[in-house]
Amino acid sequence: IGGHGALTGDHALKAKVGETVLFIHSQANRDTRPHLIGGHGDWVWETGKFANPPQ
């Protein structure tokens, strides 16, 4: 699995309180809706196009 171990262990994404991180979540053939645990998104690109402004 490509993302195995990406969120835990030695290879976990680490950020300090107050830092901004960018998650790009996409699936080619199915609709997915990730849920952030313990936080919220400041900016959301609902259309999935970075050429459009965040909403």
PDB file of N, CA, C, O and CB in Angstrom:
ATOM      1  N   ILE A   1       0.865  -1.176   0.000  1.00  0.00           N
ATOM      2  CA  ILE A   1       0.000   0.000   0.000  1.00  0.00           C
ATOM      3  C   ILE A   1       0.903   1.228   0.000  1.00  0.00           C
ATOM      4  O   ILE A   1       1.802   1.329   0.835  1.00  0.00           O
ATOM      5  CB  ILE A   1      -0.980   0.004   1.238  1.00  0.00           C
ATOM      6  N   GLY A   2       0.684   2.143  -0.904  1.00  0.00           N
ATOM      7  CA  GLY A   2       1.560   3.289  -1.080  1.00  0.00           C
ATOM      8  C   GLY A   2       1.688   4.199   0.120  1.00  0.00           C
ATOM      9  O   GLY A   2       2.770   4.730   0.372  1.00  0.00           O
ATOM     10  N   GLY A   3       0.616   4.396   0.868  1.00  0.00           N
ATOM     11  CA  GLY A   3       0.664   5.323   1.990  1.00  0.00           C
ATOM     12  C   GLY A   3       0.850   4.652   3.339  1.00  0.00           C
ATOM     13  O   GLY A   3       0.735   5.298   4.380  1.00  0.00           O
ATOM     14  N   HIS A   4       1.138   3.357   3.323  1.00  0.00           N
ATOM     15  CA  HIS A   4       1.278   2.625   4.588  1.00  0.00           C
ATOM     16  C   HIS A   4       2.375   3.244   5.444  1.00  0.00           C
ATOM     17  O   HIS A   4       3.500   3.425   4.979  1.00  0.00           O
ATOM     18  CB  HIS A   4       1.585   1.136   4.325  1.00  0.00           C
ATOM     19  N   GLY A   5       2.054   3.566   6.681  1.00  0.00           N
ATOM     20  CA  GLY A   5       3.030   4.137   7.594  1.00  0.00           C
ATOM     21  C   GLY A   5       3.285   5.621   7.404  1.00  0.00           C
ATOM     22  O   GLY A   5       4.188   6.176   8.029  1.00  0.00           O
ATOM     23  N   ALA A   6       2.506   6.268   6.557  1.00  0.00           N
ATOM     24  CA  ALA A   6       2.743   7.687   6.272  1.00  0.00           C
ATOM     25  C   ALA A   6       2.279   8.600   7.400  1.00  0.00           C
ATOM     26  O   ALA A   6       2.739   9.737   7.500  1.00  0.00           O
ATOM     27  CB  ALA A   6       2.044   8.077   4.990  1.00  0.00           C
ATOM     28  N   LEU A   7       1.381   8.123   8.244  1.00  0.00           N
ATOM     29  CA  LEU A   7       0.838   8.980   9.299  1.00  0.00           C
ATOM     30  C   LEU A   7       1.300   8.590  10.688  1.00  0.00           C
ATOM     31  O   LEU A   7       1.011   9.299  11.651  1.00  0.00           O
ATOM     32  CB  LEU A   7      -0.654   8.953   9.254  1.00  0.00           C
ATOM     33  N   THR A   8       2.007   7.486  10.814  1.00  0.00           N
ATOM     34  CA  THR A   8       2.476   7.045  12.122  1.00  0.00           C
ATOM     35  C   THR A   8       3.925   6.587  12.021  1.00  0.00           C
ATOM     36  O   THR A   8       4.453   6.392  10.925  1.00  0.00           O
ATOM     37  CB  THR A   8       1.584   5.908  12.672  1.00  0.00           C
ATOM     38  N   GLY A   9       4.551   6.421  13.156  1.00  0.00           N
ATOM     39  CA  GLY A   9       5.904   5.883  13.184  1.00  0.00           C
ATOM     40  C   GLY A   9       6.966   6.884  12.752  1.00  0.00           C
ATOM     41  O   GLY A   9       6.772   8.097  12.827  1.00  0.00           O
ATOM     42  N   ASP A  10       8.086   6.349  12.302  1.00  0.00           N
ATOM     43  CA  ASP A  10       9.241   7.173  11.944  1.00  0.00           C
ATOM     44  C   ASP A  10       8.985   8.107  10.771  1.00  0.00           C
ATOM     45  O   ASP A  10       9.632   9.148  10.659  1.00  0.00           O
ATOM     46  CB  ASP A  10      10.404   6.294  11.624  1.00  0.00           C
ATOM     47  N   HIS A  11       8.059   7.754   9.903  1.00  0.00           N
ATOM     48  CA  HIS A  11       7.803   8.547   8.698  1.00  0.00           C
ATOM     49  C   HIS A  11       6.560   9.415   8.815  1.00  0.00           C
ATOM     50  O   HIS A  11       6.050   9.908   7.808  1.00  0.00           O
ATOM     51  CB  HIS A  11       7.666   7.637   7.504  1.00  0.00           C
ATOM     52  N   ALA A  12       6.072   9.605  10.019  1.00  0.00           N
ATOM     53  CA  ALA A  12       4.846  10.380  10.225  1.00  0.00           C
ATOM     54  C   ALA A  12       5.047  11.845   9.852  1.00  0.00           C
ATOM     55  O   ALA A  12       6.122  12.411  10.048  1.00  0.00           O
ATOM     56  CB  ALA A  12       4.386  10.271  11.681  1.00  0.00           C
ATOM     57  N   LEU A  13       3.999  12.439   9.314  1.00  0.00           N
ATOM     58  CA  LEU A  13       4.001  13.873   9.053  1.00  0.00           C
ATOM     59  C   LEU A  13       3.967  14.585  10.399  1.00  0.00           C
ATOM     60  O   LEU A  13       3.105  14.301  11.231  1.00  0.00           O
ATOM     61  CB  LEU A  13       2.787  14.299   8.148  1.00  0.00           C
ATOM     62  N   LYS A  14       4.890  15.500  10.616  1.00  0.00           N
ATOM     63  CA  LYS A  14       4.957  16.219  11.886  1.00  0.00           C
ATOM     64  C   LYS A  14       4.826  17.708  11.635  1.00  0.00           C
ATOM     65  O   LYS A  14       5.442  18.250  10.718  1.00  0.00           O
ATOM     66  CB  LYS A  14       6.273  15.909  12.631  1.00  0.00           C
ATOM     67  N   ALA A  15       4.020  18.365  12.455  1.00  0.00           N
ATOM     68  CA  ALA A  15       3.844  19.815  12.368  1.00  0.00           C
ATOM     69  C   ALA A  15       3.684  20.356  13.776  1.00  0.00           C
ATOM     70  O   ALA A  15       3.118  19.699  14.649  1.00  0.00           O
ATOM     71  CB  ALA A  15       2.614  20.193  11.478  1.00  0.00           C
ATOM     72  N   LYS A  16       4.183  21.545  13.982  1.00  0.00           N
ATOM     73  CA  LYS A  16       4.057  22.199  15.278  1.00  0.00           C
ATOM     74  C   LYS A  16       2.725  22.935  15.351  1.00  0.00           C
ATOM     75  O   LYS A  16       2.129  23.262  14.325  1.00  0.00           O
ATOM     76  CB  LYS A  16       5.233  23.174  15.522  1.00  0.00           C
ATOM     77  N   VAL A  17       2.268  23.190  16.563  1.00  0.00           N
ATOM     78  CA  VAL A  17       1.025  23.935  16.767  1.00  0.00           C
ATOM     79  C   VAL A  17       1.140  25.280  16.072  1.00  0.00           C
ATOM     80  O   VAL A  17       2.124  25.998  16.253  1.00  0.00           O
ATOM     81  CB  VAL A  17       0.717  24.121  18.282  1.00  0.00           C
ATOM     82  N   GLY A  18       0.135  25.621  15.279  1.00  0.00           N
ATOM     83  CA  GLY A  18       0.123  26.888  14.561  1.00  0.00           C
ATOM     84  C   GLY A  18       0.674  26.816  13.152  1.00  0.00           C
ATOM     85  O   GLY A  18       0.462  27.738  12.365  1.00  0.00           O
ATOM     86  N   GLU A  19       1.381  25.737  12.809  1.00  0.00           N
ATOM     87  CA  GLU A  19       1.899  25.585  11.451  1.00  0.00           C
ATOM     88  C   GLU A  19       0.773  25.180  10.504  1.00  0.00           C
ATOM     89  O   GLU A  19      -0.196  24.538  10.910  1.00  0.00           O
ATOM     90  CB  GLU A  19       3.038  24.543  11.414  1.00  0.00           C
ATOM     91  N   THR A  20       0.915  25.558   9.257  1.00  0.00           N
ATOM     92  CA  THR A  20      -0.054  25.193   8.232  1.00  0.00           C
ATOM     93  C   THR A  20       0.508  24.059   7.394  1.00  0.00           C
ATOM     94  O   THR A  20       1.664  24.103   6.974  1.00  0.00           O
ATOM     95  CB  THR A  20      -0.409  26.410   7.343  1.00  0.00           C
ATOM     96  N   VAL A  21      -0.305  23.050   7.152  1.00  0.00           N
ATOM     97  CA  VAL A  21       0.098  21.934   6.296  1.00  0.00           C
ATOM     98  C   VAL A  21      -0.911  21.802   5.159  1.00  0.00           C
ATOM     99  O   VAL A  21      -2.069  22.197   5.294  1.00  0.00           O
ATOM    100  CB  VAL A  21       0.198  20.601   7.112  1.00  0.00           C
ATOM    101  N   LEU A  22      -0.465  21.248   4.050  1.00  0.00           N
ATOM    102  CA  LEU A  22      -1.319  21.050   2.885  1.00  0.00           C
ATOM    103  C   LEU A  22      -1.515  19.557   2.660  1.00  0.00           C
ATOM    104  O   LEU A  22      -0.548  18.813   2.495  1.00  0.00           O
ATOM    105  CB  LEU A  22      -0.711  21.724   1.623  1.00  0.00           C
ATOM    106  N   PHE A  23      -2.766  19.129   2.653  1.00  0.00           N
ATOM    107  CA  PHE A  23      -3.112  17.752   2.321  1.00  0.00           C
ATOM    108  C   PHE A  23      -3.745  17.750   0.943  1.00  0.00           C
ATOM    109  O   PHE A  23      -4.680  18.509   0.687  1.00  0.00           O
ATOM    110  CB  PHE A  23      -4.071  17.127   3.385  1.00  0.00           C
ATOM    111  N   ILE A  24      -3.254  16.921   0.073  1.00  0.00           N
ATOM    112  CA  ILE A  24      -3.883  16.731  -1.229  1.00  0.00           C
ATOM    113  C   ILE A  24      -4.412  15.307  -1.238  1.00  0.00           C
ATOM    114  O   ILE A  24      -3.651  14.340  -1.212  1.00  0.00           O
ATOM    115  CB  ILE A  24      -2.875  16.994  -2.427  1.00  0.00           C
ATOM    116  N   HIS A  25      -5.722  15.202  -1.276  1.00  0.00           N
ATOM    117  CA  HIS A  25      -6.388  13.898  -1.218  1.00  0.00           C
ATOM    118  C   HIS A  25      -7.204  13.734  -2.481  1.00  0.00           C
ATOM    119  O   HIS A  25      -8.110  14.525  -2.740  1.00  0.00           O
ATOM    120  CB  HIS A  25      -7.291  13.764   0.053  1.00  0.00           C
ATOM    121  N   SER A  26      -6.900  12.731  -3.263  1.00  0.00           N
ATOM    122  CA  SER A  26      -7.656  12.542  -4.502  1.00  0.00           C
ATOM    123  C   SER A  26      -7.772  11.065  -4.830  1.00  0.00           C
ATOM    124  O   SER A  26      -6.891  10.266  -4.514  1.00  0.00           O
ATOM    125  CB  SER A  26      -6.991  13.294  -5.667  1.00  0.00           C
ATOM    126  N   GLN A  27      -8.853  10.732  -5.455  1.00  0.00           N
ATOM    127  CA  GLN A  27      -9.104   9.394  -5.957  1.00  0.00           C
ATOM    128  C   GLN A  27      -9.578   9.532  -7.391  1.00  0.00           C
ATOM    129  O   GLN A  27     -10.464  10.340  -7.670  1.00  0.00           O
ATOM    130  CB  GLN A  27     -10.149   8.631  -5.078  1.00  0.00           C
ATOM    131  N   ALA A  28      -9.022   8.782  -8.282  1.00  0.00           N
ATOM    132  CA  ALA A  28      -9.368   8.919  -9.692  1.00  0.00           C
ATOM    133  C   ALA A  28     -10.760   8.401 -10.013  1.00  0.00           C
ATOM    134  O   ALA A  28     -11.454   8.979 -10.848  1.00  0.00           O
ATOM    135  CB  ALA A  28      -8.360   8.198 -10.533  1.00  0.00           C
ATOM    136  N   ASN A  29     -11.172   7.337  -9.374  1.00  0.00           N
ATOM    137  CA  ASN A  29     -12.400   6.669  -9.801  1.00  0.00           C
ATOM    138  C   ASN A  29     -13.509   6.618  -8.765  1.00  0.00           C
ATOM    139  O   ASN A  29     -14.524   5.959  -8.991  1.00  0.00           O
ATOM    140  CB  ASN A  29     -12.081   5.300 -10.209  1.00  0.00           C
ATOM    141  N   ARG A  30     -13.343   7.298  -7.630  1.00  0.00           N
ATOM    142  CA  ARG A  30     -14.422   7.266  -6.652  1.00  0.00           C
ATOM    143  C   ARG A  30     -14.410   8.535  -5.817  1.00  0.00           C
ATOM    144  O   ARG A  30     -13.378   9.184  -5.651  1.00  0.00           O
ATOM    145  CB  ARG A  30     -14.302   6.030  -5.749  1.00  0.00           C
ATOM    146  N   ASP A  31     -15.563   8.867  -5.307  1.00  0.00           N
ATOM    147  CA  ASP A  31     -15.724  10.050  -4.473  1.00  0.00           C
ATOM    148  C   ASP A  31     -15.241   9.733  -3.064  1.00  0.00           C
ATOM    149  O   ASP A  31     -15.658   8.733  -2.480  1.00  0.00           O
ATOM    150  CB  ASP A  31     -17.203  10.528  -4.459  1.00  0.00           C
ATOM    151  N   THR A  32     -14.378  10.559  -2.517  1.00  0.00           N
ATOM    152  CA  THR A  32     -13.907  10.359  -1.150  1.00  0.00           C
ATOM    153  C   THR A  32     -13.988  11.671  -0.401  1.00  0.00           C
ATOM    154  O   THR A  32     -13.850  12.744  -0.988  1.00  0.00           O
ATOM    155  CB  THR A  32     -12.462   9.806  -1.130  1.00  0.00           C
ATOM    156  N   ARG A  33     -14.213  11.581   0.888  1.00  0.00           N
ATOM    157  CA  ARG A  33     -14.304  12.774   1.731  1.00  0.00           C
ATOM    158  C   ARG A  33     -13.511  12.527   3.015  1.00  0.00           C
ATOM    159  O   ARG A  33     -14.039  11.960   3.972  1.00  0.00           O
ATOM    160  CB  ARG A  33     -15.800  13.126   2.054  1.00  0.00           C
ATOM    161  N   PRO A  34     -12.259  12.945   3.038  1.00  0.00           N
ATOM    162  CA  PRO A  34     -11.471  12.743   4.259  1.00  0.00           C
ATOM    163  C   PRO A  34     -11.980  13.636   5.382  1.00  0.00           C
ATOM    164  O   PRO A  34     -12.472  14.738   5.134  1.00  0.00           O
ATOM    165  CB  PRO A  34      -9.979  13.022   3.996  1.00  0.00           C
ATOM    166  N   HIS A  35     -11.863  13.164   6.600  1.00  0.00           N
ATOM    167  CA  HIS A  35     -12.280  13.927   7.767  1.00  0.00           C
ATOM    168  C   HIS A  35     -11.050  14.192   8.632  1.00  0.00           C
ATOM    169  O   HIS A  35     -10.348  13.259   9.023  1.00  0.00           O
ATOM    170  CB  HIS A  35     -13.389  13.171   8.573  1.00  0.00           C
ATOM    171  N   LEU A  36     -10.797  15.451   8.927  1.00  0.00           N
ATOM    172  CA  LEU A  36      -9.672  15.811   9.783  1.00  0.00           C
ATOM    173  C   LEU A  36     -10.079  15.612  11.229  1.00  0.00           C
ATOM    174  O   LEU A  36     -11.129  16.093  11.654  1.00  0.00           O
ATOM    175  CB  LEU A  36      -9.215  17.276   9.532  1.00  0.00           C
ATOM    176  N   ILE A  37      -9.262  14.911  11.981  1.00  0.00           N
ATOM    177  CA  ILE A  37      -9.557  14.637  13.380  1.00  0.00           C
ATOM    178  C   ILE A  37      -8.793  15.632  14.236  1.00  0.00           C
ATOM    179  O   ILE A  37      -7.584  15.802  14.077  1.00  0.00           O
ATOM    180  CB  ILE A  37      -9.189  13.174  13.760  1.00  0.00           C
ATOM    181  N   GLY A  38      -9.496  16.282  15.135  1.00  0.00           N
ATOM    182  CA  GLY A  38      -8.859  17.215  16.054  1.00  0.00           C
ATOM    183  C   GLY A  38      -8.548  18.560  15.438  1.00  0.00           C
ATOM    184  O   GLY A  38      -7.734  19.307  15.982  1.00  0.00           O
ATOM    185  N   GLY A  39      -9.158  18.888  14.339  1.00  0.00           N
ATOM    186  CA  GLY A  39      -8.893  20.179  13.713  1.00  0.00           C
ATOM    187  C   GLY A  39      -9.896  20.478  12.627  1.00  0.00           C
ATOM    188  O   GLY A  39     -10.934  19.825  12.519  1.00  0.00           O
ATOM    189  N   HIS A  40      -9.583  21.444  11.845  1.00  0.00           N
ATOM    190  CA  HIS A  40     -10.471  21.835  10.756  1.00  0.00           C
ATOM    191  C   HIS A  40      -9.638  22.422   9.631  1.00  0.00           C
ATOM    192  O   HIS A  40      -8.463  22.743   9.810  1.00  0.00           O
ATOM    193  CB  HIS A  40     -11.543  22.849  11.238  1.00  0.00           C
ATOM    194  N   GLY A  41     -10.255  22.556   8.487  1.00  0.00           N
ATOM    195  CA  GLY A  41      -9.567  23.141   7.343  1.00  0.00           C
ATOM    196  C   GLY A  41      -9.840  24.625   7.243  1.00  0.00           C
ATOM    197  O   GLY A  41     -10.994  25.049   7.301  1.00  0.00           O
ATOM    198  N   ASP A  42      -8.792  25.420   7.094  1.00  0.00           N
ATOM    199  CA  ASP A  42      -8.953  26.862   6.920  1.00  0.00           C
ATOM    200  C   ASP A  42      -9.397  27.198   5.504  1.00  0.00           C
ATOM    201  O   ASP A  42     -10.211  28.098   5.295  1.00  0.00           O
ATOM    202  CB  ASP A  42      -7.648  27.588   7.245  1.00  0.00           C
ATOM    203  N   TRP A  43      -8.863  26.476   4.545  1.00  0.00           N
ATOM    204  CA  TRP A  43      -9.179  26.718   3.138  1.00  0.00           C
ATOM    205  C   TRP A  43      -9.558  25.396   2.497  1.00  0.00           C
ATOM    206  O   TRP A  43      -8.931  24.367   2.753  1.00  0.00           O
ATOM    207  CB  TRP A  43      -7.980  27.377   2.387  1.00  0.00           C
ATOM    208  N   VAL A  44     -10.592  25.429   1.660  1.00  0.00           N
ATOM    209  CA  VAL A  44     -11.057  24.212   1.007  1.00  0.00           C
ATOM    210  C   VAL A  44     -11.233  24.476  -0.477  1.00  0.00           C
ATOM    211  O   VAL A  44     -11.895  25.437  -0.869  1.00  0.00           O
ATOM    212  CB  VAL A  44     -12.378  23.713   1.635  1.00  0.00           C
ATOM    213  N   TRP A  45     -10.647  23.633  -1.294  1.00  0.00           N
ATOM    214  CA  TRP A  45     -10.858  23.692  -2.737  1.00  0.00           C
ATOM    215  C   TRP A  45     -11.886  22.617  -3.074  1.00  0.00           C
ATOM    216  O   TRP A  45     -11.524  21.485  -3.394  1.00  0.00           O
ATOM    217  CB  TRP A  45      -9.505  23.483  -3.543  1.00  0.00           C
ATOM    218  N   GLU A  46     -13.169  22.971  -3.001  1.00  0.00           N
ATOM    219  CA  GLU A  46     -14.226  21.988  -3.217  1.00  0.00           C
ATOM    220  C   GLU A  46     -14.219  21.437  -4.633  1.00  0.00           C
ATOM    221  O   GLU A  46     -14.555  20.271  -4.841  1.00  0.00           O
ATOM    222  CB  GLU A  46     -15.572  22.601  -2.919  1.00  0.00           C
ATOM    223  N   THR A  47     -13.845  22.245  -5.601  1.00  0.00           N
ATOM    224  CA  THR A  47     -13.861  21.795  -6.988  1.00  0.00           C
ATOM    225  C   THR A  47     -12.617  21.000  -7.346  1.00  0.00           C
ATOM    226  O   THR A  47     -12.561  20.377  -8.406  1.00  0.00           O
ATOM    227  CB  THR A  47     -13.994  22.977  -7.916  1.00  0.00           C
ATOM    228  N   GLY A  48     -11.614  21.016  -6.467  1.00  0.00           N
ATOM    229  CA  GLY A  48     -10.400  20.259  -6.716  1.00  0.00           C
ATOM    230  C   GLY A  48      -9.460  20.888  -7.720  1.00  0.00           C
ATOM    231  O   GLY A  48      -8.558  20.220  -8.226  1.00  0.00           O
ATOM    232  N   LYS A  49      -9.657  22.172  -8.021  1.00  0.00           N
ATOM    233  CA  LYS A  49      -8.800  22.847  -8.991  1.00  0.00           C
ATOM    234  C   LYS A  49      -8.066  23.994  -8.308  1.00  0.00           C
ATOM    235  O   LYS A  49      -8.695  24.912  -7.782  1.00  0.00           O
ATOM    236  CB  LYS A  49      -9.629  23.368 -10.196  1.00  0.00           C
ATOM    237  N   PHE A  50      -6.751  23.944  -8.315  1.00  0.00           N
ATOM    238  CA  PHE A  50      -5.977  24.994  -7.666  1.00  0.00           C
ATOM    239  C   PHE A  50      -6.036  26.309  -8.434  1.00  0.00           C
ATOM    240  O   PHE A  50      -5.645  27.347  -7.900  1.00  0.00           O
ATOM    241  CB  PHE A  50      -4.538  24.556  -7.512  1.00  0.00           C
ATOM    242  N   ALA A  51      -6.520  26.287  -9.684  1.00  0.00           N
ATOM    243  CA  ALA A  51      -6.668  27.526 -10.445  1.00  0.00           C
ATOM    244  C   ALA A  51      -7.827  28.367  -9.909  1.00  0.00           C
ATOM    245  O   ALA A  51      -7.877  29.575 -10.145  1.00  0.00           O
ATOM    246  CB  ALA A  51      -6.885  27.214 -11.932  1.00  0.00           C
ATOM    247  N   ASN A  52      -8.756  27.735  -9.190  1.00  0.00           N
ATOM    248  CA  ASN A  52      -9.874  28.453  -8.581  1.00  0.00           C
ATOM    249  C   ASN A  52      -9.485  28.895  -7.175  1.00  0.00           C
ATOM    250  O   ASN A  52      -8.694  28.216  -6.521  1.00  0.00           O
ATOM    251  CB  ASN A  52     -11.151  27.568  -8.545  1.00  0.00           C
ATOM    252  N   PRO A  53     -10.023  30.023  -6.692  1.00  0.00           N
ATOM    253  CA  PRO A  53      -9.706  30.444  -5.328  1.00  0.00           C
ATOM    254  C   PRO A  53     -10.345  29.506  -4.303  1.00  0.00           C
ATOM    255  O   PRO A  53     -11.397  28.927  -4.573  1.00  0.00           O
ATOM    256  CB  PRO A  53     -10.178  31.888  -5.091  1.00  0.00           C
ATOM    257  N   PRO A  54      -9.722  29.350  -3.131  1.00  0.00           N
ATOM    258  CA  PRO A  54     -10.325  28.508  -2.093  1.00  0.00           C
ATOM    259  C   PRO A  54     -11.625  29.130  -1.606  1.00  0.00           C
ATOM    260  O   PRO A  54     -11.819  30.342  -1.690  1.00  0.00           O
ATOM    261  CB  PRO A  54      -9.350  28.308  -0.911  1.00  0.00           C
ATOM    262  N   GLN A  55     -12.510  28.282  -1.096  1.00  0.00           N
ATOM    263  CA  GLN A  55     -13.812  28.740  -0.613  1.00  0.00           C
ATOM    264  C   GLN A  55     -13.911  28.527   0.875  1.00  0.00           C
ATOM    265  O   GLN A  55     -14.935  28.849   1.477  1.00  0.00           O
ATOM    266  CB  GLN A  55     -14.954  28.014  -1.331  1.00  0.00           C
TER     267      GLN A  55
END
